[in-house]
Amino acid sequence: MKTGIRTAAQQLSALCTALALLVACGEPGVPEVPASDTIFTGRFVTLDEARPEVAALAVREGVIVAMGSLAEVEAQAGTTARRIAVPGVAVPGWVDAHVHISGYGSLLEMLNVQNLRKQDIVAAVAEQVGQRAPGEWLVGRGWDEGFFDVESYPTRQDLDAVSPDNPVYLERIDGHSGWANSAALALAGVTRGTADPEGGRILKDDAGEPSGMLLETATGLVAAVMPQTGSRDVLERQMRLAFERYVRFGLTGVHDAGTSLVEIDILKDLLAAGELPIRVYAMASGHPAVQHYLDTGPEVGLGDDLLTVRSFKIMMDGALGARGAELSEPYSDAPDTSGLQQMADEQVGAFLANARERGFQVNAHVIGDLGVRRMLDAMERAGVSPDERFRLEHASMIAPGDLPRFAALGAVASLQPVFVGEYQRWSEDRVGPDRVRWILPIRDLLASGAVVASGTDYPASDTGDPRATLYALVTRKGADGNPDGGWYPEQAVDVGTALRSMSIGPAYAAFQEDLLGTLSIGRYADFTVLGSDPRSVPPERLRNIEVTMTVVGGRVAWSADKQT
């Protein structure tokens, strides 16, 4: 494994910037840049204002050392440099700022009920139960009542009709609530007398019996009695499956929003074996991981910046779909609740103090407007500086008065534009016609000066395909193309702004803007190659634009031609 690349890349970038060189640092009186080992040719949209588009990049040990016309770059290249023609138009590498690696892998191995009507889910459960022995568990994920003929929570009786003997548990798409049948509830000991756990709710029917719906922390009651399938070997297999999909998506990096200590160990093993195909910014989560890193400190830039652990993920509220997101006023369609608080203010303050003392960034899950405000308030009380780049993960619903506080406090808005698809299905019912305009105010956030880093939260969303992120940002439509005309289209942005939120934004959010985000001398050669220029195709085609190649650190991680 090479060492010192991070320092060399930063030094080279500073030198070339200071001398305003656009090709190579090879003019008279300027130190020569080492000959490149690879030259990429084609069309490169750099997102670098100094030179927005070039025809060639020269790369040495994963770092861009020259860029410009083919003739300019060839003049600097070594005689042994490989030549690779880029099959399309390259843009700075797409980075998903909020994913769940093992969650995606596990979804690929369980019953996926995304985008299905309730009757179709029940039919799929019946089919699966017919292939299982009596008493064997069936676990799935992905349902969203927004796809049901009648938008309401499902019940245990829906599942009991086709699975009276096999326990069934189906997690909602957001991962914050679950649908269980009577057999699963019985194994978990959930009865009419079971009290709600702190931060969760067990929904009851009119007779006072558990309905089958478990919200937020209540999902842990069933999870505690499910067969334990998360062995290290299983986790590694699932994470590898996810990485295979990521490179095909054109992703050059992901920010894993909640990484356990076991998962971090797996990432380190993959890195040591040369089998980590993209960059991972891991947010340590859970007591073992948090305590370990409080004891040992951050790990930054491992393996030529392929793996970094310098942040913690905390949960302050729940999800809007499960009515667990904290709102400042009650839900419009459930006036008896304003959401579920997961961490009290004093707990948040204590956590921030411990993390800051050890040099860690804190990334807070906040979805409701009150959750957002509480995190901003906590940052303000603690005197968190903009340089610390604390992140608000999701920040789905922001009261207008809190919009300018992001820039003022240096809070990064880590948003999921693909949530447009989910939110347009039911959010107006949840929060009413006035507050619905507070949801995903992306254009307003950018206008206020906030840094926006785009991601998908997959599998807690309709799709993990970054093309859907681009499409949603530009059209305000979900991955399925709905609604016509876009959902509150005044919050749409142009393609250039969207691309920046998918590369420059995540780079800044991960303290990597000197190494990633644009195609510039001194930065890593991470880029996503598309079959067409996204700046010129009709907006409706953005969700179907072809990904032809993924390059990470000058290495072709995937190519549609070679299927590698």
C-alpha positions in Angstrom: 0.0 0.0 0.0 1.4 3.4 -1.0 2.1 6.0 1.7 2.4 9.7 1.6 0.0 10.2 -1.3 -2.3 12.5 0.7 0.6 14.8 1.6 2.0 14.7 -1.9 -1.4 15.4 -3.5 -2.0 18.4 -1.2 1.5 19.8 -1.8 1.2 19.5 -5.6 -2.3 21.1 -5.6 -1.0 24.1 -3.6 2.0 24.5 -5.8 0.0 24.4 -9.0 -2.7 26.7 -7.7 -0.2 29.2 -6.5 1.5 29.3 -9.9 -1.8 29.3 -11.8 -0.7 26.4 -14.0 -3.5 24.7 -16.0 -1.5 22.0 -17.7 1.5 20.6 -15.8 4.1 22.1 -13.5 6.7 21.9 -16.1 7.5 25.5 -17.2 11.1 26.9 -17.0 12.1 27.5 -13.4 9.2 25.3 -12.0 9.9 21.9 -10.4 9.0 19.1 -12.8 6.1 16.9 -12.0 6.9 13.2 -12.2 5.9 11.5 -15.4 2.4 10.2 -15.4 1.6 6.5 -15.4 -1.9 6.8 -17.0 -3.4 9.3 -19.5 -7.2 9.4 -19.8 -8.6 11.0 -23.0 -12.1 12.2 -23.8 -14.3 14.9 -22.4 -14.0 15.9 -18.8 -16.4 18.3 -17.1 -14.1 19.3 -14.2 -16.4 21.6 -12.0 -13.1 23.6 -11.6 -13.8 27.2 -12.5 -10.2 27.7 -13.7 -10.8 25.2 -16.5 -14.3 23.9 -16.8 -13.7 21.3 -19.5 -10.6 19.5 -20.7 -9.8 16.7 -23.2 -7.2 14.8 -21.2 -5.9 14.0 -17.7 -2.5 12.7 -16.8 -2.4 10.7 -13.6 0.4 9.4 -11.4 -0.2 7.1 -8.5 -3.9 8.0 -8.5 -3.4 11.8 -8.5 -4.0 14.2 -11.4 -0.7 15.7 -12.4 -1.7 17.4 -15.6 -4.8 18.4 -17.5 -5.7 20.2 -20.7 -5.7 19.4 -24.4 -4.4 16.1 -25.6 -1.3 17.7 -27.0 -0.5 19.5 -23.7 -0.9 16.4 -21.6 1.0 14.2 -24.1 3.9 16.6 -23.9 4.2 15.8 -20.2 3.5 12.1 -20.3 6.1 9.4 -19.8 6.8 6.9 -22.6 5.3 4.0 -20.6 2.1 5.7 -19.6 -1.1 3.8 -20.3 -3.7 5.4 -22.5 -7.3 4.9 -21.6 -10.1 6.4 -23.8 -13.1 7.6 -21.7 -16.3 6.2 -23.2 -18.5 9.3 -22.8 -18.4 12.4 -20.7 -16.7 12.3 -17.4 -17.8 14.3 -14.3 -16.1 14.5 -10.9 -16.8 11.2 -9.1 -20.3 10.9 -7.7 -20.3 10.4 -3.9 -23.4 9.3 -2.0 -23.3 11.3 1.2 -25.6 9.0 3.2 -25.9 5.3 2.6 -26.1 2.1 4.6 -23.7 -0.4 3.1 -24.6 -3.5 5.0 -28.3 -2.6 4.9 -28.2 -2.5 1.1 -26.5 -5.8 1.0 -29.0 -7.4 3.4 -31.9 -6.1 1.2 -30.4 -8.0 -1.7 -30.8 -11.2 0.3 -34.2 -10.7 1.8 -37.8 -10.2 0.6 -37.9 -6.8 -1.0 -41.4 -5.3 -1.0 -40.6 -1.8 -2.3 -43.1 0.0 -4.5 -45.8 -2.7 -3.9 -49.5 -2.5 -3.0 -50.5 -4.1 0.2 -52.3 -7.0 -1.5 -49.2 -7.7 -3.6 -47.0 -7.7 -0.5 -49.3 -10.2 1.2 -49.2 -12.4 -1.9 -45.4 -12.3 -1.9 -45.4 -13.3 1.8 -47.7 -16.2 1.0 -45.4 -17.4 -1.7 -42.4 -17.2 0.5 -44.1 -18.9 3.5 -45.0 -21.8 1.2 -41.3 -22.5 0.7 -40.5 -22.5 4.5 -40.9 -24.9 7.3 -43.5 -24.1 9.9 -42.1 -21.7 12.5 -39.4 -20.4 10.2 -39.0 -16.6 10.1 -39.7 -14.5 7.1 -38.1 -11.1 7.1 -38.4 -8.4 4.5 -38.2 -4.6 3.9 -39.4 -1.7 1.8 -43.1 -1.2 2.2 -44.6 2.2 2.0 -48.3 2.8 2.7 -48.1 5.6 0.0 -48.4 2.7 -2.5 -51.4 1.1 -0.9 -54.9 1.6 -2.3 -55.9 3.2 1.0 -53.0 5.0 2.7 -53.1 3.6 6.2 -50.9 1.4 8.3 -51.2 -2.4 7.7 -52.1 -4.8 10.5 -51.0 -8.1 11.8 -54.3 -9.7 10.5 -53.2 -8.9 7.0 -50.2 -11.2 7.4 -51.9 -13.7 9.7 -54.2 -14.6 6.8 -51.3 -16.1 4.8 -48.9 -16.9 7.6 -50.5 -18.1 10.8 -47.6 -20.2 11.9 -44.5 -18.5 10.5 -43.4 -15.3 12.2 -43.2 -12.4 9.7 -41.6 -9.1 10.1 -41.5 -6.5 7.3 -39.5 -3.3 7.9 -40.9 -0.1 6.4 -38.8 1.6 3.7 -37.3 4.1 6.1 -36.2 1.5 8.6 -38.0 3.3 11.4 -41.1 1.1 11.8 -42.1 -2.4 11.2 -45.1 -4.6 10.4 -45.3 -7.9 12.4 -47.8 -10.7 12.3 -49.2 -12.3 15.5 -46.7 -15.1 15.6 -43.8 -12.6 15.6 -45.5 -10.5 18.3 -46.1 -13.5 20.4 -42.4 -14.6 20.2 -41.4 -11.0 21.2 -43.8 -11.1 24.1 -45.7 -8.1 22.9 -49.3 -8.0 24.3 -51.9 -5.5 25.1 -50.1 -4.8 28.4 -46.7 -4.2 27.0 -45.5 -0.7 27.7 -44.1 1.6 25.0 -40.3 1.6 25.1 -38.6 5.0 25.5 -38.5 6.6 22.0 -41.0 4.2 20.5 -44.7 3.2 20.2 -46.6 0.0 20.0 -49.7 0.8 18.0 -53.0 -0.7 19.3 -56.3 -1.4 17.6 -59.7 -0.4 18.8 -59.8 -3.4 21.2 -56.5 -2.4 22.8 -54.5 -5.2 21.2 -51.2 -4.7 19.4 -52.1 -3.8 15.8 -48.8 -5.2 14.3 -47.2 -1.8 13.8 -44.1 -1.0 15.8 -42.6 2.5 15.6 -39.0 3.6 16.1 -37.4 1.9 19.1 -40.4 -0.5 19.5 -39.0 -2.3 16.5 -36.3 -3.6 18.7 -38.8 -5.8 20.6 -39.2 -8.1 17.6 -35.6 -7.7 16.4 -34.4 -9.0 19.8 -36.1 -12.4 19.1 -35.3 -12.8 15.4 -32.7 -15.3 14.4 -29.3 -13.6 14.5 -28.1 -13.6 10.9 -25.6 -10.8 11.2 -22.4 -12.9 11.6 -19.2 -11.4 10.4 -19.1 -13.6 7.4 -22.6 -12.6 6.4 -21.9 -8.9 6.9 -18.8 -9.2 4.7 -20.8 -11.0 2.0 -23.5 -8.4 2.1 -21.1 -5.4 2.0 -19.3 -6.9 -1.0 -22.7 -7.2 -2.7 -23.4 -3.5 -2.0 -20.0 -2.5 -3.4 -20.6 -4.4 -6.6 -23.8 -2.3 -7.1 -22.1 1.0 -6.1 -19.4 0.8 -8.8 -22.0 0.0 -11.4 -24.0 3.1 -10.2 -20.9 5.2 -11.0 -20.2 5.9 -7.3 -16.6 6.6 -6.5 -17.4 7.0 -2.8 -20.0 6.6 -0.1 -20.5 8.0 3.4 -21.8 5.1 5.5 -24.3 6.6 8.0 -24.0 4.4 11.0 -21.0 1.9 10.9 -20.5 -0.7 13.6 -17.1 -1.7 14.9 -17.5 -5.1 13.1 -18.3 -3.3 9.8 -15.3 -1.0 10.2 -13.1 -4.1 10.8 -14.4 -5.6 7.6 -13.7 -2.4 5.7 -10.2 -2.4 7.0 -9.7 -6.1 5.9 -11.0 -5.3 2.4 -8.7 -2.3 2.3 -5.7 -4.4 3.3 -6.5 -7.0 0.7 -6.8 -4.4 -2.0 -10.6 -5.2 -2.4 -12.2 -2.0 -1.3 -13.3 -0.6 -4.7 -14.5 2.9 -3.7 -13.9 5.4 -0.9 -15.7 5.0 2.4 -16.3 7.8 4.9 -17.6 5.8 7.9 -19.7 7.4 10.6 -19.1 5.2 13.7 -22.3 4.4 15.5 -23.3 2.2 18.4 -21.7 2.1 21.8 -18.8 -0.3 21.0 -17.7 1.7 18.0 -18.1 5.1 19.6 -16.3 4.1 22.8 -13.5 2.5 20.8 -12.9 5.7 18.8 -13.2 8.0 21.8 -10.4 5.9 23.3 -8.2 5.7 20.2 -9.0 8.8 18.2 -9.9 9.4 14.5 -8.4 7.4 11.6 -8.0 9.7 8.6 -7.0 8.8 5.0 -6.2 5.1 5.4 -5.0 3.5 2.2 -4.6 6.6 0.0 -7.8 8.0 1.5 -10.0 5.0 0.7 -11.2 4.8 4.3 -11.7 7.4 7.0 -13.3 7.2 10.4 -13.5 10.7 12.0 -17.2 11.1 12.7 -20.0 9.8 14.9 -23.7 9.3 13.9 -26.4 10.1 16.5 -30.1 9.7 16.4 -32.2 12.7 17.6 -35.6 11.9 16.2 -37.4 9.4 14.0 -38.8 9.3 10.5 -41.6 11.4 9.0 -43.4 8.4 7.5 -43.6 6.7 10.8 -44.6 10.0 12.5 -41.5 9.7 14.6 -39.8 12.9 13.3 -40.0 15.6 15.9 -42.3 18.5 14.9 -42.8 21.8 16.7 -46.5 21.3 16.3 -48.6 18.1 16.1 -49.0 16.0 13.0 -51.9 17.1 10.9 -53.1 13.5 10.4 -52.3 12.5 14.0 -52.9 15.4 16.3 -52.2 13.3 19.4 -48.4 13.2 18.6 -45.6 15.5 17.6 -43.1 12.7 17.1 -40.6 10.8 19.2 -37.5 12.2 20.7 -34.5 9.8 20.6 -31.9 12.0 22.5 -32.7 14.7 25.0 -30.9 18.0 24.8 -28.6 17.3 27.8 -27.6 14.0 26.2 -26.8 15.7 22.9 -24.8 18.4 24.7 -22.7 15.8 26.6 -22.1 13.8 23.4 -21.0 16.8 21.5 -18.5 17.7 24.2 -17.0 14.3 24.3 -16.7 14.0 20.5 -15.2 17.5 20.1 -12.6 16.8 22.8 -11.3 13.9 20.7 -11.5 15.7 17.4 -14.6 14.0 15.9 -17.3 15.4 13.7 -20.9 14.8 14.8 -23.5 13.9 12.2 -27.1 14.0 13.6 -30.1 12.2 12.2 -32.8 14.9 12.3 -35.9 14.9 10.1 -38.6 17.0 11.7 -38.4 20.8 12.1 -38.0 20.5 15.9 -35.3 17.9 15.5 -33.4 20.2 13.1 -33.8 23.2 15.5 -32.7 21.2 18.5 -29.4 20.2 16.8 -28.8 23.8 15.6 -29.5 25.0 19.1 -27.1 22.4 20.5 -24.3 23.5 18.2 -24.9 27.1 19.1 -24.9 26.4 22.8 -21.6 24.4 22.5 -19.9 27.0 20.4 -19.3 24.6 17.5 -17.2 26.4 14.8 -17.9 26.2 11.1 -14.6 24.5 10.7 -15.9 21.5 12.6 -18.5 20.9 9.9 -21.1 19.1 12.0 -23.7 17.6 9.8 -27.5 17.4 9.9 -28.4 14.1 8.2 -31.7 14.4 6.4 -32.8 17.8 7.7 -36.0 17.0 5.7 -38.2 19.6 7.3 -36.8 23.1 8.1 -38.8 26.0 9.5 -38.0 29.1 7.4 -36.5 30.8 10.4 -33.9 28.1 10.7 -32.7 28.2 7.1 -30.0 30.9 7.6 -28.7 29.2 10.7 -27.0 26.5 8.6 -24.6 28.8 7.0 -24.1 30.9 10.1 -23.2 27.8 12.2 -21.4 26.0 9.4 -23.8 23.1 9.6 -23.7 20.9 6.5 -27.1 19.9 5.1 -26.7 16.2 4.2 -29.9 15.8 2.2 -31.6 13.0 0.2 -33.2 14.6 -2.9 -34.8 11.2 -3.9 -37.0 11.6 -0.8 -39.1 13.8 -3.2 -40.6 10.5 -4.4 -41.7 9.3 -1.0 -42.7 12.7 0.5 -44.9 13.7 -2.4 -47.0 10.6 -1.8 -48.1 11.4 1.8 -46.2 14.3 3.4 -49.0 16.9 2.9 -51.3 14.6 4.9 -48.7 14.4 7.6 -47.9 18.1 8.1 -50.6 20.0 6.2 -50.6 22.4 3.2 -48.6 25.1 4.9 -45.7 23.2 6.6 -45.3 20.9 3.6 -43.4 23.7 1.9 -40.8 23.4 4.6 -39.8 19.9 3.3 -36.7 19.6 1.2 -36.2 23.3 0.6 -33.0 22.6 -1.3 -32.9 25.8 -3.5 -33.6 28.0 -0.4 -30.8 26.3 1.6 -28.3 26.9 -1.2 -29.4 30.5 -1.6 -28.9 31.0 2.1 -25.2 29.9 1.7 -25.5 26.5 3.2 -23.4 23.6 2.0 -25.5 20.8 0.6 -24.2 17.2 0.3 -26.6 14.9 -1.6 -27.2 11.2 -0.9 -29.9 8.6 -1.0 -30.1 6.9 2.4 -30.6 3.7 0.5 -32.1 1.2 1.3 -34.3 3.6 3.3 -35.5 5.3 0.1 -37.0 4.4 -3.2 -33.6 3.9 -4.9 -29.8 4.1 -4.3 -29.1 5.0 -7.9 -27.3 8.4 -8.0 -28.9 9.2 -11.4 -32.2 9.5 -9.4 -30.5 12.0 -7.2 -29.5 14.1 -10.2 -33.0 13.8 -11.7 -34.7 14.7 -8.4 -32.6 17.8 -7.9 -33.3 19.1 -11.4 -36.9 18.1 -11.8 -38.2 17.6 -8.3 -39.6 14.3 -9.3 -39.2 10.9 -7.7 -37.4 8.0 -9.4 -40.7 6.9 -10.9 -41.1 10.3 -12.7 -43.9 11.5 -10.4 -45.5 13.9 -9.9 -46.1 15.6 -13.3 -44.5 19.0 -13.2 -42.4 18.3 -10.2 -43.1 18.5 -6.5 -42.9 22.2 -5.5 -40.7 22.8 -8.5 -39.5 26.2 -7.3 -37.0 24.2 -5.2 -35.4 22.6 -8.2 -31.8 23.5 -9.2 -29.8 23.4 -12.4 -27.6 20.5 -13.5 -24.3 22.2 -12.6 -25.5 22.9 -9.0 -26.8 19.3 -8.8 -23.5 17.8 -9.9 -21.7 20.0 -7.3 -23.9 18.7 -4.5 -22.9 15.1 -5.6 -19.2 15.7 -5.6 -18.0 19.0 -4.1 -20.6 18.9 -1.3 -19.7 15.5 0.0 -16.0 16.2 -0.3 -16.4 19.3 1.9 -18.7 17.4 4.3 -15.9 14.8 4.7 -13.0 17.4 5.0 -11.7 16.1 1.6 -12.2 19.2 -0.6 -8.4 19.4 -1.2 -8.4 15.9 -2.5 -11.8 15.3 -4.1 -14.8 17.1 -5.5 -13.4 18.6 -8.7 -11.1 17.3 -11.4 -8.1 19.4 -10.7 -4.3 19.1 -10.5 -3.3 17.6 -7.2 -6.6 15.9 -6.5 -7.4 12.2 -6.9 -8.5 11.0 -10.4 -12.0 10.0 -9.3 -14.6 10.4 -11.9 -17.9 9.0 -13.2 -18.3 8.5 -17.0 -21.7 9.0 -18.5 -22.9 8.2 -22.0 -24.2 11.7 -22.6 -23.4 15.2 -21.2 -25.9 15.7 -18.4 -25.8 19.4 -19.1 -27.3 19.0 -22.5 -29.7 16.1 -22.3 -33.4 16.8 -21.6 -34.1 16.7 -17.8 -36.5 13.7 -18.2 -33.5 11.6 -19.5 -31.3 12.3 -16.5 -32.7 9.3 -14.6 -31.8 7.0 -17.5 -28.5 8.5 -18.6 -26.0 5.6 -19.1 -23.1 5.1 -16.7 -20.2 3.7 -18.8 -17.2 3.7 -16.4 -16.2 4.3 -12.8 -12.7 5.5 -12.0 -11.3 5.7 -8.5 -7.8 7.0 -7.9 -6.9 6.5 -11.6 -8.0 2.9 -11.5 -10.9 1.7 -13.5 -13.2 0.2 -10.9 -15.9 -0.7 -13.4 -16.5 -0.5 -17.1 -19.6 -1.3 -19.0 -17.5 -2.6 -21.9 -15.5 -5.0 -19.8 -18.1 -5.7 -17.1 -15.3 -5.7 -14.5 
